[in-house]
Amino acid sequence: MRVRCLCQICTCGRHRCPQGATRIYGSAGVFHPTTEYLEKYPRYGNVLPPPSLKPKQQFQAYRAKMEGVTTFKSDYRPYEVIQPPRHIREEYKPKQGKIDFGTTYKRDFNSYTVQPVVIVRPLERKQLKKGKLDTVPTYKDDYRPWNLQKRELCKQEHTYHPPTVRFGNATTFQDAFVPHPLAVRPARRKGPPGPPEEAGCGRRPVGAVRRGPSPFQGSTSYSVDFTPKQRKVCPASGPFPSGYKFETTNSQGHRLFRKVTG
């Protein structure tokens, strides 16, 4: 009789055997390198690797006394500030005597008495004639008036006459858009066209209900496609499957059962 696992006996997909930790290589006592470096560079005997000459990264405390001098204090030392010497002005002493207000301009450019220049050209004297000026200008001589008669207007004179009828207060919108009575549109009947005499009259009969030959089916596509199924009891639902006897557990963690006959 063939031995079956709990995973194979289950029909609902909810029962699984407890899986153990998986390994890449089996523990058969044979060394299997897991990296490319160990595969290319195998270890020879008990030869230890050479000691590393790299110094250990350990904190080395400074045992000397710590100075309280910062870089700012060492770079910027205080210096003695000496006030620069100031120039002392001499005391003003006014000069004794009278001030001469003469300048080089007045000394070089002296004033001279100059007479006005007499005009050599004699003055032009205008002689005015007494009397009335009787002349015709060129504009009147060139543009003389014509003896023309005045034209009569062709436009008829319009005289306003006020209306005798009382004002009705009607606008152009009211005169142009007169309200019309609304006609009720008859309802059209669905289905094949009737006789010719009923073609023009598309009125639905009042209170008439068309009934089908067969009763109405209340089933939907959902209820037809998704019908309730009868749930079967999974044989692996209990602690031990019904009709099976526990045999053993293999190295991978699968529980094996054998079917009981008779």
Backbone as CSV, one residue per row, in Angstrom:
resi,resn,N_x,N_y,N_z,CA_x,CA_y,CA_z,C_x,C_y,C_z
1,MET,0.855,-1.182,0.000,0.000,0.000,0.000,0.900,1.243,0.000
2,ARG,0.555,2.215,-0.871,1.374,3.406,-1.010,1.128,4.343,0.168
3,VAL,2.195,4.996,0.626,2.107,5.943,1.731,1.862,7.335,1.157
4,ARG,0.898,8.054,1.752,0.545,9.395,1.264,0.813,10.423,2.364
5,CYS,1.168,11.627,1.904,1.445,12.728,2.824,0.141,13.449,3.153
6,LEU,0.177,14.237,4.263,-0.999,15.007,4.651,-1.351,16.049,3.595
7,CYS,-0.359,16.579,2.905,-0.620,17.553,1.843,-1.359,16.921,0.678
8,GLN,-1.104,15.622,0.423,-1.772,14.918,-0.660,-3.175,14.468,-0.276
9,ILE,-3.406,14.222,1.004,-4.728,13.781,1.451,-5.699,14.962,1.481
10,CYS,-5.244,16.164,1.784,-6.114,17.332,1.907,-6.729,17.683,0.555
11,THR,-8.034,17.993,0.556,-8.760,18.372,-0.661,-9.197,19.836,-0.660
12,CYS,-9.130,20.517,0.509,-9.552,21.917,0.583,-8.382,22.884,0.446
13,GLY,-7.153,22.416,0.529,-5.996,23.272,0.371,-5.609,24.049,1.613
14,ARG,-6.161,23.675,2.783,-5.867,24.407,4.014,-4.938,23.650,4.957
15,HIS,-4.714,22.387,4.722,-3.908,21.586,5.629,-2.559,21.330,4.982
16,ARG,-1.517,21.647,5.717,-0.156,21.472,5.231,0.672,20.848,6.346
17,CYS,1.683,20.112,5.930,2.595,19.516,6.901,3.535,20.595,7.428
18,PRO,3.955,20.518,8.675,4.913,21.508,9.200,6.251,21.385,8.490
19,GLN,6.661,22.453,7.832,7.906,22.452,7.068,9.058,22.868,7.966
20,GLY,10.134,22.126,7.908,11.326,22.460,8.669,12.195,23.456,7.934
21,ALA,13.287,23.815,8.569,14.218,24.753,7.947,14.935,24.076,6.788
22,THR,14.920,24.703,5.637,15.568,24.148,4.453,17.027,24.562,4.401
23,ARG,17.857,23.795,3.754,19.283,24.070,3.608,19.678,23.962,2.149
24,ILE,20.718,24.704,1.830,21.198,24.649,0.450,21.949,23.349,0.203
25,TYR,22.784,22.941,1.176,23.578,21.717,1.054,23.232,20.803,2.218
26,GLY,23.204,19.580,1.927,22.920,18.605,2.977,24.120,18.411,3.904
27,SER,23.825,17.982,5.136,24.890,17.770,6.117,25.324,16.297,6.087
28,ALA,26.049,15.898,5.017,26.522,14.515,4.876,27.962,14.363,5.334
29,GLY,28.550,15.392,5.937,29.925,15.311,6.383,30.925,15.762,5.354
30,VAL,30.500,16.052,4.123,31.397,16.484,3.053,31.349,18.016,2.988
31,PHE,32.540,18.618,2.908,32.611,20.076,2.869,32.228,20.582,1.484
32,HIS,31.289,21.507,1.452,30.855,22.109,0.198,31.073,23.622,0.303
33,PRO,31.936,24.192,-0.518,32.150,25.644,-0.434,30.894,26.403,-0.868
34,THR,30.599,27.460,-0.162,29.401,28.253,-0.454,29.709,29.533,-1.201
35,THR,31.031,29.867,-1.361,31.396,31.075,-2.087,32.416,30.739,-3.159
36,GLU,32.567,31.623,-4.096,33.530,31.422,-5.179,34.960,31.530,-4.661
37,TYR,35.175,32.369,-3.655,36.517,32.533,-3.101,36.987,31.242,-2.428
38,LEU,36.117,30.595,-1.614,36.491,29.345,-0.947,36.669,28.209,-1.931
39,GLU,35.953,28.282,-3.050,36.089,27.224,-4.049,37.417,27.329,-4.802
40,LYS,37.846,28.581,-5.090,39.091,28.767,-5.833,40.317,28.695,-4.935
41,TYR,40.168,29.174,-3.697,41.300,29.196,-2.777,40.994,28.292,-1.582
42,PRO,41.231,26.982,-1.721,40.928,26.077,-0.603,41.965,26.238,0.523
43,ARG,41.609,25.743,1.656,42.467,25.819,2.841,43.358,24.583,2.883
44,TYR,44.634,24.787,3.196,45.609,23.687,3.222,45.974,23.374,4.666
45,GLY,45.509,22.236,5.148,45.904,21.764,6.475,45.525,22.738,7.569
46,ASN,46.405,22.777,8.579,46.188,23.656,9.720,47.085,24.897,9.645
47,VAL,47.308,25.365,8.445,48.151,26.540,8.267,47.333,27.774,8.632
48,LEU,47.820,28.501,9.591,47.122,29.699,10.028,47.466,30.874,9.118
49,PRO,46.569,31.787,8.934,46.874,32.958,8.101,47.900,33.842,8.781
50,PRO,48.712,34.564,8.029,49.725,35.445,8.645,49.050,36.532,9.468
51,PRO,49.702,36.941,10.528,49.106,38.000,11.371,49.056,39.325,10.625
52,SER,48.030,40.035,10.888,47.832,41.328,10.236,48.709,42.386,10.893
53,LEU,49.372,43.186,10.054,50.220,44.268,10.525,49.451,45.577,10.706
54,LYS,48.205,45.547,10.421,47.391,46.744,10.552,47.176,47.051,12.028
55,PRO,47.421,48.267,12.451,47.220,48.577,13.878,45.755,48.485,14.256
56,LYS,45.554,48.057,15.469,44.192,47.917,15.951,43.581,49.299,16.188
57,GLN,42.316,49.361,15.890,41.604,50.621,16.059,41.131,50.729,17.506
58,GLN,42.029,51.211,18.338,41.713,51.399,19.744,41.872,52.864,20.112
59,PHE,41.084,53.305,21.031,41.123,54.696,21.473,42.323,54.901,22.381
60,GLN,43.172,55.828,21.990,44.362,56.137,22.771,44.151,57.489,23.462
61,ALA,44.020,57.431,24.746,43.770,58.652,25.508,45.054,59.473,25.639
62,TYR,44.905,60.778,25.661,46.028,61.708,25.794,46.257,61.938,27.290
63,ARG,47.450,61.527,27.759,47.727,61.576,29.189,48.254,62.921,29.669
64,ALA,48.712,63.770,28.770,49.271,65.053,29.191,48.160,66.003,29.620
65,LYS,48.584,67.104,30.273,47.629,68.075,30.753,47.095,68.888,29.574
66,MET,45.809,69.106,29.575,45.159,69.825,28.474,45.331,71.321,28.665
67,GLU,45.798,71.991,27.610,45.971,73.430,27.666,44.647,74.119,27.327
68,GLY,44.408,75.209,28.004,43.181,75.964,27.768,43.328,77.040,26.727
69,VAL,44.177,76.817,25.723,44.419,77.802,24.673,43.728,77.327,23.403
70,THR,42.907,78.168,22.824,42.205,77.825,21.585,42.951,78.425,20.398
71,THR,42.541,78.029,19.213,43.162,78.582,18.002,42.884,80.070,17.872
72,PHE,41.746,80.516,18.360,41.446,81.951,18.290,42.391,82.752,19.180
73,LYS,42.651,82.210,20.384,43.549,82.914,21.298,44.990,82.890,20.805
74,SER,45.382,81.758,20.154,46.755,81.679,19.667,46.990,82.546,18.439
75,ASP,45.962,82.718,17.576,46.111,83.510,16.351,45.907,84.998,16.608
76,TYR,44.929,85.321,17.418,44.617,86.725,17.663,45.044,87.084,19.095
77,ARG,46.302,87.492,19.198,46.837,87.871,20.505,46.593,89.351,20.771
78,PRO,46.418,89.738,22.005,46.172,91.158,22.302,47.466,91.980,22.160
79,TYR,47.359,93.082,21.515,48.491,93.992,21.326,48.180,95.317,22.030
80,GLU,49.253,96.031,22.388,49.098,97.317,23.053,48.724,98.372,22.019
81,VAL,47.614,99.015,22.242,47.108,100.017,21.305,47.654,101.384,21.711
82,ILE,48.382,102.046,20.791,48.962,103.363,21.033,48.203,104.377,20.202
83,GLN,47.779,105.466,20.796,47.030,106.494,20.087,47.956,107.235,19.120
84,PRO,47.611,107.396,17.859,48.491,108.072,16.893,48.647,109.547,17.246
85,PRO,49.773,110.156,16.905,49.994,111.580,17.234,49.077,112.486,16.422
86,ARG,48.572,113.526,17.023,47.692,114.480,16.382,48.430,115.766,16.058
87,HIS,48.094,116.370,14.900,48.725,117.628,14.480,48.056,118.796,15.191
88,ILE,48.831,119.584,15.859,48.313,120.723,16.616,48.406,121.970,15.738
89,ARG,47.261,122.584,15.502,47.229,123.772,14.652,47.769,124.987,15.422
90,GLU,48.370,125.892,14.637,48.894,127.132,15.228,47.748,128.101,15.505
91,GLU,47.932,128.912,16.494,46.905,129.872,16.873,46.866,131.012,15.857
92,TYR,45.647,131.376,15.424,45.477,132.425,14.397,45.771,133.797,15.010
93,LYS,46.588,134.554,14.281,46.939,135.908,14.711,46.654,136.857,13.561
94,PRO,45.677,137.736,13.689,45.354,138.655,12.589,46.492,139.657,12.338
95,LYS,46.652,140.008,11.031,47.706,140.934,10.637,47.264,142.368,10.925
96,GLN,48.223,143.191,11.212,47.970,144.586,11.518,48.064,145.405,10.219
97,GLY,47.186,146.434,10.058,47.242,147.304,8.893,45.946,147.265,8.097
98,LYS,45.898,148.024,6.957,44.724,148.126,6.114,44.817,147.107,4.977
99,ILE,43.685,146.499,4.622,43.640,145.460,3.569,43.481,146.129,2.218
100,ASP,44.276,145.764,1.246,44.183,146.259,-0.114,43.318,145.287,-0.916
101,PHE,42.164,145.750,-1.392,41.236,144.884,-2.122,41.500,144.878,-3.629
102,GLY,42.676,145.311,-4.093,42.982,145.286,-5.509,43.314,143.893,-5.996
103,THR,42.859,143.584,-7.251,43.086,142.264,-7.836,43.881,142.424,-9.109
104,THR,44.387,141.343,-9.646,45.140,141.362,-10.908,44.236,141.728,-12.069
105,TYR,42.962,141.395,-11.974,42.029,141.728,-13.071,41.840,143.235,-13.144
106,LYS,41.627,143.820,-11.965,41.460,145.264,-11.955,42.740,145.973,-12.346
107,ARG,43.855,145.360,-12.046,45.129,145.981,-12.391,45.425,145.895,-13.873
108,ASP,45.082,144.767,-14.537,45.397,144.584,-15.961,44.336,145.190,-16.867
109,PHE,43.065,145.109,-16.479,41.970,145.621,-17.330,41.361,146.839,-16.655
110,ASN,41.939,147.999,-17.028,41.430,149.256,-16.481,40.269,149.761,-17.330
111,SER,39.388,150.550,-16.765,38.212,151.085,-17.471,38.609,152.341,-18.257
112,TYR,38.045,152.462,-19.471,38.300,153.613,-20.340,36.968,154.253,-20.697
113,THR,36.980,155.552,-20.932,35.778,156.277,-21.364,35.649,156.146,-22.875
114,VAL,34.568,155.571,-23.371,34.366,155.296,-24.796,33.099,156.014,-25.233
115,GLN,33.145,156.698,-26.419,32.003,157.356,-27.000,31.249,156.392,-27.914
116,PRO,29.923,156.585,-28.033,29.167,155.694,-28.941,29.549,155.919,-30.399
117,VAL,29.492,154.874,-31.208,29.885,154.922,-32.620,28.773,155.583,-33.413
118,VAL,29.142,156.485,-34.287,28.170,157.175,-35.125,27.913,156.344,-36.367
119,ILE,26.580,156.145,-36.718,26.209,155.338,-37.874,26.502,156.140,-39.140
120,VAL,27.215,155.514,-40.066,27.565,156.177,-41.321,26.384,156.227,-42.264
121,ARG,25.551,155.125,-42.335,24.405,155.031,-43.241,23.286,155.926,-42.716
122,PRO,22.723,156.753,-43.614,21.639,157.634,-43.172,20.381,156.831,-42.844
123,LEU,19.571,157.348,-41.927,18.341,156.681,-41.522,17.300,156.758,-42.629
124,GLU,16.538,155.695,-42.858,15.490,155.640,-43.891,14.231,156.265,-43.304
125,ARG,13.699,157.206,-44.037,12.506,157.905,-43.610,11.333,157.491,-44.487
126,LYS,10.225,157.067,-43.870,9.033,156.637,-44.591,8.116,157.837,-44.808
127,GLN,7.703,157.982,-46.069,6.806,159.073,-46.421,5.404,158.513,-46.616
128,LEU,4.463,158.852,-45.808,3.092,158.367,-45.853,2.225,159.337,-46.641
129,LYS,1.421,158.782,-47.618,0.497,159.584,-48.412,-0.840,159.639,-47.702
130,LYS,-1.371,160.816,-47.681,-2.651,160.992,-47.053,-3.751,160.776,-48.081
131,GLY,-4.839,160.114,-47.678,-5.963,159.835,-48.552,-6.464,158.405,-48.388
132,LYS,-7.605,158.037,-49.030,-8.231,156.722,-48.934,-7.650,155.784,-49.977
133,LEU,-7.374,154.561,-49.585,-6.824,153.553,-50.487,-7.963,152.897,-51.235
134,ASP,-7.994,153.053,-52.553,-9.065,152.487,-53.385,-8.449,151.475,-54.344
135,THR,-8.274,150.250,-53.898,-7.681,149.186,-54.716,-8.498,147.903,-54.571
136,VAL,-8.332,146.995,-55.496,-9.005,145.685,-55.486,-7.958,144.611,-55.253
137,PRO,-8.145,143.779,-54.240,-7.154,142.713,-54.019,-7.224,141.637,-55.083
138,THR,-6.179,140.847,-55.167,-6.109,139.787,-56.185,-7.145,138.689,-55.938
139,TYR,-7.512,138.433,-54.679,-8.495,137.370,-54.391,-9.863,137.731,-54.955
140,LYS,-10.285,139.021,-54.761,-11.575,139.432,-55.296,-11.549,139.527,-56.807
141,ASP,-10.361,139.850,-57.340,-10.265,139.947,-58.788,-10.308,138.570,-59.448
142,ASP,-9.726,137.544,-58.797,-9.699,136.202,-59.378,-10.991,135.427,-59.101
143,TYR,-11.551,135.560,-57.925,-12.750,134.797,-57.546,-13.928,135.767,-57.428
144,ARG,-14.578,135.976,-58.562,-15.719,136.888,-58.598,-17.007,136.097,-58.388
145,PRO,-17.996,136.629,-57.704,-19.257,135.910,-57.465,-20.078,135.772,-58.736
146,TRP,-20.739,134.630,-58.896,-21.588,134.342,-60.036,-23.038,134.647,-59.673
147,ASN,-23.772,134.995,-60.690,-25.193,135.291,-60.498,-25.988,133.998,-60.641
148,LEU,-26.121,133.236,-59.539,-26.812,131.950,-59.553,-28.048,132.012,-58.684
149,GLN,-29.063,131.238,-59.104,-30.287,131.148,-58.334,-30.192,130.003,-57.308
150,LYS,-30.817,130.131,-56.195,-30.796,129.138,-55.138,-31.682,127.950,-55.483
151,ARG,-31.156,126.737,-55.336,-31.916,125.529,-55.640,-32.908,125.217,-54.520
152,GLU,-34.027,124.624,-54.943,-35.029,124.203,-53.970,-34.704,122.800,-53.443
153,LEU,-35.078,122.516,-52.195,-34.823,121.209,-51.581,-35.765,120.163,-52.132
154,CYS,-35.189,118.983,-52.472,-36.016,117.879,-52.972,-36.657,117.079,-51.835
155,LYS,-36.147,117.203,-50.613,-36.674,116.457,-49.493,-38.002,117.041,-49.036
156,GLN,-38.982,116.138,-48.890,-40.282,116.585,-48.442,-40.243,116.906,-46.954
157,GLU,-40.885,117.930,-46.615,-40.932,118.343,-45.222,-41.913,117.469,-44.461
158,HIS,-41.452,116.832,-43.390,-42.284,115.929,-42.599,-42.745,116.661,-41.353
159,THR,-44.026,116.625,-41.174,-44.617,117.280,-40.013,-45.090,116.205,-39.049
160,TYR,-44.702,116.295,-37.814,-45.071,115.290,-36.811,-46.515,115.498,-36.375
161,HIS,-47.280,114.386,-36.424,-48.666,114.381,-35.963,-48.763,113.396,-34.816
162,PRO,-49.085,113.781,-33.615,-49.203,112.840,-32.498,-50.357,111.872,-32.709
163,PRO,-50.212,110.592,-32.251,-51.297,109.608,-32.442,-52.504,109.963,-31.579
164,THR,-53.658,109.592,-32.128,-54.915,109.844,-31.413,-55.340,108.665,-30.549
165,VAL,-54.741,107.442,-30.795,-55.114,106.247,-30.037,-54.309,106.223,-28.738
166,ARG,-54.873,105.651,-27.716,-54.207,105.553,-26.419,-53.023,104.587,-26.492
167,PHE,-51.968,104.886,-25.786,-50.748,104.052,-25.788,-51.025,102.715,-25.095
168,GLY,-50.654,101.614,-25.789,-50.989,100.285,-25.274,-49.907,99.641,-24.434
169,ASN,-48.735,100.228,-24.327,-47.618,99.702,-23.523,-47.135,98.334,-24.000
170,ALA,-47.311,97.991,-25.232,-46.863,96.695,-25.764,-45.479,96.866,-26.378
171,THR,-44.587,95.886,-26.100,-43.237,95.928,-26.629,-43.159,95.166,-27.935
172,THR,-42.047,95.328,-28.626,-41.863,94.587,-29.883,-41.735,93.092,-29.633
173,PHE,-41.175,92.713,-28.476,-41.068,91.289,-28.150,-42.451,90.666,-27.975
174,GLN,-43.372,91.400,-27.309,-44.727,90.880,-27.125,-45.491,90.815,-28.431
175,ASP,-45.242,91.776,-29.319,-45.935,91.740,-30.613,-45.411,90.619,-31.507
176,ALA,-44.074,90.335,-31.418,-43.489,89.322,-32.307,-43.736,87.902,-31.807
177,PHE,-43.658,87.711,-30.475,-43.802,86.360,-29.911,-45.127,86.297,-29.143
178,VAL,-46.119,85.865,-29.858,-47.457,85.738,-29.260,-47.552,84.379,-28.589
179,PRO,-48.039,84.288,-27.336,-48.153,82.961,-26.694,-49.199,82.099,-27.382
180,HIS,-48.826,80.832,-27.598,-49.719,79.852,-28.237,-50.056,78.760,-27.234
181,PRO,-51.200,78.164,-27.320,-51.565,77.058,-26.405,-50.730,75.821,-26.700
182,LEU,-50.280,75.132,-25.642,-49.463,73.939,-25.794,-50.346,72.740,-26.066
183,ALA,-49.988,71.989,-27.101,-50.735,70.781,-27.450,-50.058,69.577,-26.824
184,VAL,-50.826,68.729,-26.142,-50.286,67.540,-25.491,-49.928,66.518,-26.547
185,ARG,-48.657,66.080,-26.497,-48.207,65.112,-27.504,-48.669,63.722,-27.099
186,PRO,-49.327,63.006,-27.998,-49.790,61.647,-27.628,-48.622,60.688,-27.481
187,ALA,-48.780,59.755,-26.538,-47.743,58.752,-26.302,-47.772,57.700,-27.382
188,ARG,-46.580,57.308,-27.820,-46.477,56.291,-28.869,-46.464,54.906,-28.261
189,ARG,-47.058,53.983,-28.891,-47.143,52.625,-28.403,-45.981,51.818,-28.955
190,LYS,-45.313,51.099,-28.053,-44.203,50.253,-28.465,-44.724,48.937,-29.014
191,GLY,-43.910,48.342,-29.853,-44.285,47.047,-30.417,-44.483,47.140,-31.914
192,PRO,-44.944,46.071,-32.517,-45.141,46.082,-33.977,-46.247,47.059,-34.363
193,PRO,-46.138,47.662,-35.544,-47.181,48.612,-35.983,-48.525,47.925,-36.139
194,GLY,-49.568,48.668,-35.801,-50.914,48.119,-35.885,-51.503,48.289,-37.271
195,PRO,-52.818,48.184,-37.356,-53.483,48.356,-38.660,-53.345,49.778,-39.168
196,PRO,-53.584,50.019,-40.455,-53.413,51.368,-41.012,-54.316,52.393,-40.368
197,GLU,-55.493,51.987,-39.941,-56.386,52.981,-39.353,-55.891,53.466,-37.996
198,GLU,-55.011,52.664,-37.340,-54.457,53.083,-36.060,-53.085,53.740,-36.188
199,ALA,-52.595,53.817,-37.435,-51.254,54.390,-37.619,-51.245,55.879,-37.311
200,GLY,-52.278,56.588,-37.721,-52.327,58.023,-37.466,-52.607,58.333,-36.018
201,CYS,-53.321,57.466,-35.332,-53.669,57.705,-33.928,-52.757,56.856,-33.060
202,GLY,-51.713,57.472,-32.507,-50.746,56.738,-31.691,-51.048,56.844,-30.224
203,ARG,-52.310,56.809,-29.823,-52.670,56.960,-28.421,-52.668,55.604,-27.734
204,ARG,-52.157,55.615,-26.523,-52.129,54.393,-25.740,-53.503,54.170,-25.102
205,PRO,-54.018,52.978,-25.179,-55.322,52.723,-24.545,-55.220,52.852,-23.031
206,VAL,-56.218,53.437,-22.438,-56.235,53.697,-21.000,-56.564,52.411,-20.260
207,GLY,-55.691,52.071,-19.277,-55.971,50.914,-18.425,-55.727,49.574,-19.070
208,ALA,-55.132,49.518,-20.251,-54.879,48.237,-20.923,-53.493,47.749,-20.575
209,VAL,-53.351,46.527,-20.089,-52.082,45.923,-19.690,-51.877,44.675,-20.524
210,ARG,-50.724,44.606,-21.178,-50.415,43.428,-21.997,-49.707,42.409,-21.129
211,ARG,-50.238,41.257,-21.055,-49.686,40.164,-20.259,-49.083,39.119,-21.186
212,GLY,-47.954,38.567,-20.759,-47.295,37.542,-21.549,-47.973,36.190,-21.391
213,PRO,-47.649,35.290,-22.287,-48.281,33.947,-22.187,-47.735,33.119,-21.031
214,SER,-46.495,33.361,-20.632,-45.880,32.566,-19.565,-45.642,33.463,-18.355
215,PRO,-45.591,32.884,-17.164,-45.340,33.694,-15.957,-43.914,34.249,-15.956
216,PHE,-43.712,35.333,-15.213,-42.411,36.016,-15.136,-41.430,35.187,-14.304
217,GLN,-40.243,35.008,-14.853,-39.208,34.257,-14.149,-38.359,35.241,-13.326
218,GLY,-38.254,34.950,-12.032,-37.509,35.842,-11.151,-36.045,35.494,-11.012
219,SER,-35.491,34.679,-11.902,-34.085,34.287,-11.813,-33.204,35.295,-12.547
220,THR,-31.994,35.488,-12.024,-31.024,36.384,-12.639,-29.838,35.577,-13.147
221,SER,-28.977,36.271,-13.892,-27.784,35.583,-14.413,-26.836,35.197,-13.286
222,TYR,-26.830,35.983,-12.199,-25.967,35.656,-11.056,-26.440,34.383,-10.368
223,SER,-27.781,34.288,-10.150,-28.297,33.095,-9.477,-28.193,31.854,-10.347
224,VAL,-28.194,32.038,-11.678,-28.052,30.881,-12.575,-26.606,30.413,-12.634
225,ASP,-25.651,31.349,-12.719,-24.241,30.968,-12.850,-23.631,30.537,-11.521
226,PHE,-23.981,31.218,-10.442,-23.388,30.923,-9.138,-24.419,30.206,-8.262
227,THR,-24.518,28.940,-8.485,-25.448,28.119,-7.702,-24.754,27.634,-6.439
228,PRO,-25.467,27.484,-5.350,-24.842,26.990,-4.110,-24.324,25.570,-4.285
229,LYS,-23.092,25.365,-3.851,-22.458,24.046,-3.943,-22.450,23.400,-2.562
230,GLN,-22.507,22.106,-2.581,-22.465,21.353,-1.330,-21.009,21.150,-0.919
231,ARG,-20.666,21.644,0.257,-19.296,21.572,0.741,-19.035,20.186,1.320
232,LYS,-17.948,19.595,0.839,-17.558,18.266,1.323,-16.578,18.415,2.478
233,VAL,-16.653,17.485,3.384,-15.763,17.491,4.540,-14.394,17.007,4.101
234,CYS,-13.374,17.817,4.419,-12.007,17.444,4.053,-11.555,16.264,4.911
235,PRO,-10.966,15.225,4.331,-10.528,14.080,5.143,-9.398,14.420,6.100
236,ALA,-8.651,15.535,5.853,-7.537,15.900,6.717,-7.921,16.981,7.710
237,SER,-9.228,17.156,7.978,-9.649,18.210,8.877,-9.380,17.872,10.344
238,GLY,-9.414,16.592,10.730,-9.194,16.218,12.110,-7.718,16.090,12.446
239,PRO,-7.417,15.696,13.695,-5.994,15.489,14.045,-5.361,14.359,13.246
240,PHE,-6.166,13.358,12.909,-5.709,12.248,12.062,-6.721,12.078,10.952
241,PRO,-6.322,11.956,9.715,-7.269,11.768,8.612,-8.063,10.490,8.814
242,SER,-9.379,10.581,8.494,-10.246,9.399,8.642,-9.908,8.384,7.568
243,GLY,-9.728,7.120,7.990,-9.385,6.053,7.037,-7.906,5.917,6.785
244,TYR,-7.069,6.679,7.530,-5.631,6.604,7.354,-4.979,6.373,8.716
245,LYS,-3.811,5.753,8.659,-3.054,5.441,9.867,-1.683,6.093,9.761
246,PHE,-1.284,6.756,10.854,-0.001,7.465,10.840,1.141,6.470,10.718
247,GLU,2.074,6.772,9.821,3.189,5.868,9.565,4.476,6.433,10.164
248,THR,4.955,7.574,9.605,6.210,8.161,10.077,6.310,9.599,9.569
249,THR,7.399,10.260,9.951,7.697,11.630,9.482,9.071,11.617,8.834
250,ASN,9.140,12.069,7.598,10.411,12.020,6.877,11.318,13.169,7.300
251,SER,12.499,13.263,6.669,13.491,14.280,7.040,13.052,15.698,6.678
252,GLN,12.156,15.859,5.719,11.684,17.164,5.306,10.512,17.668,6.144
253,GLY,10.017,16.875,7.072,8.931,17.296,7.951,7.551,16.880,7.500
254,HIS,7.437,16.084,6.459,6.129,15.633,5.985,5.654,14.440,6.814
255,ARG,4.388,14.513,7.200,3.780,13.401,7.941,3.137,12.454,6.956
256,LEU,3.559,11.180,7.017,3.108,10.159,6.063,2.070,9.267,6.734
257,PHE,1.012,8.989,5.981,-0.085,8.149,6.473,-0.316,7.024,5.484
258,ARG,-0.799,5.869,6.038,-1.126,4.709,5.206,-2.613,4.446,5.334
259,LYS,-3.242,4.169,4.179,-4.681,3.949,4.165,-5.030,2.606,4.781
260,VAL,-6.073,2.606,5.653,-6.497,1.391,6.339,-7.507,0.672,5.456
261,THR,-7.319,-0.588,5.235,-8.219,-1.408,4.428,-9.013,-2.331,5.333
262,GLY,-10.235,-2.624,4.908,-11.065,-3.557,5.656,-11.922,-2.902,6.710
